Amino acid sequence: MSFDRDRPITGREVQIEGVKAIMSKTDLQGRITHASRSLLEISGYSLDELIGQHHNILRHPDMPRAIFYLMWKTIQRGEEFYGMTVNRAKNGDHYWVFARVAPIEREGQVVGYSSVRFVPPRDVIKGYESLYREMRVAEKAHGKKNEEQCLKGVAVLDKFLAKQGAKNLTEYVLRQLRI
């Protein structure tokens, strides 16, 4: 199973309480190799359903493609990526998380990626809903699903970040999270 826009969307948000961190690891292609118990509980998937699947099985269709484009560009440079994402559970519910994605290195070689997600403060989610809506509109206006479409979303994000006085998404996200 991989990302499927036709899976259900319930419109119900899962309120994550008492969870300290949600963790997963992937190989270089983004296939899940490890999933924490908290990820299983929140997503509704079993470990067997997630292992070997592309991480985008958790992607909610309301997420702009540009965010994942930026994430892959960042982690493939060997850098950490910080962002806010809305994920889709197996049953179609959704949940917001602050994500940190970083390369896993062994003997100087990147062998996979680690993602640790935390519950974001409730007051920052509304701003991301609005920003991501604007990014999706720009992406859809382009039509074709390719790098150019992602860059349309990135342009909206860059304009937003400039208005906020942030150099990049990482700085803005960390500021919003008061880190």
Contacts in CASP RR format, 6 or more apart in sequence:
PFRMAT RR
TARGET T0000
AUTHOR 0000-0000-0000
METHOD contacts of the structure
MODEL  1
MSFDRDRPITGREVQIEGVKAIMSKTDLQGRITHASRSLLEISGYSLDEL
IGQHHNILRHPDMPRAIFYLMWKTIQRGEEFYGMTVNRAKNGDHYWVFAR
VAPIEREGQVVGYSSVRFVPPRDVIKGYESLYREMRVAEKAHGKKNEEQC
LKGVAVLDKFLAKQGAKNLTEYVLRQLRI
1 49 0 8 1.000
1 53 0 8 1.000
1 57 0 8 1.000
2 53 0 8 1.000
2 54 0 8 1.000
2 56 0 8 1.000
2 57 0 8 1.000
3 54 0 8 1.000
3 56 0 8 1.000
3 57 0 8 1.000
3 59 0 8 1.000
5 61 0 8 1.000
7 88 0 8 1.000
7 92 0 8 1.000
8 91 0 8 1.000
8 92 0 8 1.000
9 60 0 8 1.000
9 61 0 8 1.000
9 88 0 8 1.000
9 92 0 8 1.000
9 94 0 8 1.000
10 91 0 8 1.000
10 92 0 8 1.000
10 93 0 8 1.000
10 94 0 8 1.000
11 92 0 8 1.000
11 93 0 8 1.000
11 94 0 8 1.000
12 92 0 8 1.000
12 93 0 8 1.000
12 94 0 8 1.000
13 93 0 8 1.000
13 94 0 8 1.000
13 95 0 8 1.000
13 96 0 8 1.000
14 42 0 8 1.000
14 89 0 8 1.000
14 93 0 8 1.000
14 94 0 8 1.000
14 95 0 8 1.000
16 42 0 8 1.000
16 95 0 8 1.000
16 97 0 8 1.000
16 119 0 8 1.000
17 119 0 8 1.000
18 119 0 8 1.000
19 38 0 8 1.000
19 42 0 8 1.000
19 119 0 8 1.000
20 38 0 8 1.000
20 118 0 8 1.000
21 36 0 8 1.000
21 38 0 8 1.000
21 116 0 8 1.000
21 117 0 8 1.000
21 118 0 8 1.000
22 36 0 8 1.000
22 38 0 8 1.000
22 39 0 8 1.000
22 42 0 8 1.000
22 97 0 8 1.000
22 116 0 8 1.000
22 117 0 8 1.000
22 118 0 8 1.000
23 34 0 8 1.000
23 35 0 8 1.000
23 36 0 8 1.000
23 38 0 8 1.000
23 39 0 8 1.000
23 114 0 8 1.000
23 115 0 8 1.000
23 116 0 8 1.000
23 117 0 8 1.000
24 32 0 8 1.000
24 34 0 8 1.000
24 35 0 8 1.000
24 36 0 8 1.000
24 39 0 8 1.000
24 50 0 8 1.000
24 55 0 8 1.000
24 114 0 8 1.000
24 115 0 8 1.000
25 32 0 8 1.000
25 33 0 8 1.000
25 34 0 8 1.000
25 104 0 8 1.000
25 112 0 8 1.000
25 113 0 8 1.000
25 114 0 8 1.000
25 115 0 8 1.000
26 32 0 8 1.000
26 33 0 8 1.000
26 55 0 8 1.000
26 112 0 8 1.000
26 113 0 8 1.000
26 115 0 8 1.000
27 33 0 8 1.000
27 111 0 8 1.000
27 112 0 8 1.000
28 110 0 8 1.000
28 111 0 8 1.000
28 112 0 8 1.000
28 113 0 8 1.000
29 54 0 8 1.000
30 54 0 8 1.000
30 55 0 8 1.000
30 112 0 8 1.000
30 113 0 8 1.000
31 52 0 8 1.000
31 53 0 8 1.000
31 54 0 8 1.000
31 55 0 8 1.000
32 50 0 8 1.000
32 51 0 8 1.000
32 52 0 8 1.000
32 53 0 8 1.000
32 54 0 8 1.000
32 55 0 8 1.000
32 57 0 8 1.000
33 51 0 8 1.000
33 52 0 8 1.000
33 112 0 8 1.000
34 51 0 8 1.000
35 45 0 8 1.000
35 47 0 8 1.000
35 50 0 8 1.000
35 51 0 8 1.000
39 50 0 8 1.000
40 46 0 8 1.000
40 47 0 8 1.000
40 50 0 8 1.000
42 89 0 8 1.000
42 95 0 8 1.000
43 50 0 8 1.000
43 58 0 8 1.000
43 87 0 8 1.000
43 89 0 8 1.000
43 90 0 8 1.000
44 89 0 8 1.000
44 90 0 8 1.000
44 91 0 8 1.000
45 57 0 8 1.000
45 90 0 8 1.000
49 90 0 8 1.000
50 57 0 8 1.000
55 115 0 8 1.000
56 68 0 8 1.000
58 87 0 8 1.000
58 88 0 8 1.000
59 68 0 8 1.000
59 85 0 8 1.000
59 87 0 8 1.000
59 88 0 8 1.000
60 85 0 8 1.000
60 86 0 8 1.000
60 87 0 8 1.000
60 88 0 8 1.000
60 94 0 8 1.000
61 88 0 8 1.000
62 86 0 8 1.000
62 94 0 8 1.000
62 132 0 8 1.000
62 133 0 8 1.000
62 136 0 8 1.000
63 85 0 8 1.000
63 86 0 8 1.000
63 132 0 8 1.000
64 132 0 8 1.000
64 135 0 8 1.000
64 136 0 8 1.000
64 139 0 8 1.000
64 153 0 8 1.000
64 157 0 8 1.000
65 139 0 8 1.000
65 145 0 8 1.000
65 149 0 8 1.000
65 150 0 8 1.000
65 153 0 8 1.000
66 135 0 8 1.000
66 139 0 8 1.000
66 150 0 8 1.000
66 151 0 8 1.000
66 152 0 8 1.000
66 153 0 8 1.000
66 154 0 8 1.000
66 156 0 8 1.000
66 157 0 8 1.000
67 83 0 8 1.000
67 85 0 8 1.000
67 132 0 8 1.000
67 135 0 8 1.000
67 157 0 8 1.000
69 147 0 8 1.000
69 150 0 8 1.000
69 151 0 8 1.000
69 154 0 8 1.000
70 81 0 8 1.000
70 154 0 8 1.000
70 157 0 8 1.000
70 169 0 8 1.000
71 81 0 8 1.000
71 83 0 8 1.000
71 101 0 8 1.000
74 80 0 8 1.000
74 81 0 8 1.000
74 101 0 8 1.000
75 81 0 8 1.000
75 101 0 8 1.000
75 102 0 8 1.000
75 103 0 8 1.000
75 113 0 8 1.000
78 103 0 8 1.000
78 110 0 8 1.000
79 102 0 8 1.000
79 103 0 8 1.000
80 100 0 8 1.000
80 101 0 8 1.000
80 102 0 8 1.000
80 170 0 8 1.000
81 99 0 8 1.000
81 100 0 8 1.000
81 101 0 8 1.000
81 102 0 8 1.000
81 170 0 8 1.000
82 98 0 8 1.000
82 99 0 8 1.000
82 100 0 8 1.000
82 169 0 8 1.000
82 170 0 8 1.000
82 173 0 8 1.000
82 174 0 8 1.000
83 98 0 8 1.000
83 99 0 8 1.000
83 100 0 8 1.000
83 169 0 8 1.000
83 170 0 8 1.000
83 173 0 8 1.000
84 96 0 8 1.000
84 97 0 8 1.000
84 98 0 8 1.000
84 99 0 8 1.000
84 120 0 8 1.000
84 124 0 8 1.000
84 125 0 8 1.000
84 128 0 8 1.000
84 173 0 8 1.000
84 176 0 8 1.000
85 96 0 8 1.000
85 97 0 8 1.000
85 99 0 8 1.000
85 117 0 8 1.000
86 94 0 8 1.000
86 95 0 8 1.000
86 96 0 8 1.000
86 97 0 8 1.000
86 128 0 8 1.000
86 132 0 8 1.000
87 94 0 8 1.000
87 95 0 8 1.000
87 96 0 8 1.000
87 97 0 8 1.000
88 94 0 8 1.000
89 95 0 8 1.000
96 119 0 8 1.000
96 120 0 8 1.000
96 125 0 8 1.000
96 128 0 8 1.000
97 117 0 8 1.000
97 118 0 8 1.000
97 119 0 8 1.000
97 120 0 8 1.000
98 117 0 8 1.000
98 118 0 8 1.000
98 119 0 8 1.000
98 120 0 8 1.000
98 173 0 8 1.000
98 177 0 8 1.000
99 115 0 8 1.000
99 116 0 8 1.000
99 117 0 8 1.000
100 115 0 8 1.000
100 116 0 8 1.000
100 117 0 8 1.000
101 113 0 8 1.000
101 114 0 8 1.000
101 115 0 8 1.000
102 113 0 8 1.000
102 114 0 8 1.000
102 115 0 8 1.000
103 110 0 8 1.000
103 112 0 8 1.000
103 113 0 8 1.000
103 114 0 8 1.000
104 110 0 8 1.000
104 111 0 8 1.000
104 112 0 8 1.000
104 113 0 8 1.000
104 114 0 8 1.000
105 111 0 8 1.000
120 176 0 8 1.000
120 177 0 8 1.000
121 176 0 8 1.000
121 177 0 8 1.000
121 178 0 8 1.000
124 176 0 8 1.000
124 177 0 8 1.000
131 156 0 8 1.000
131 157 0 8 1.000
131 160 0 8 1.000
134 156 0 8 1.000
134 160 0 8 1.000
135 153 0 8 1.000
135 156 0 8 1.000
135 157 0 8 1.000
138 152 0 8 1.000
138 153 0 8 1.000
138 155 0 8 1.000
138 156 0 8 1.000
139 149 0 8 1.000
139 150 0 8 1.000
139 152 0 8 1.000
139 153 0 8 1.000
141 152 0 8 1.000
142 148 0 8 1.000
142 149 0 8 1.000
142 152 0 8 1.000
143 149 0 8 1.000
157 169 0 8 1.000
161 167 0 8 1.000
161 168 0 8 1.000
161 169 0 8 1.000
161 172 0 8 1.000
164 172 0 8 1.000
166 172 0 8 1.000
166 175 0 8 1.000
END
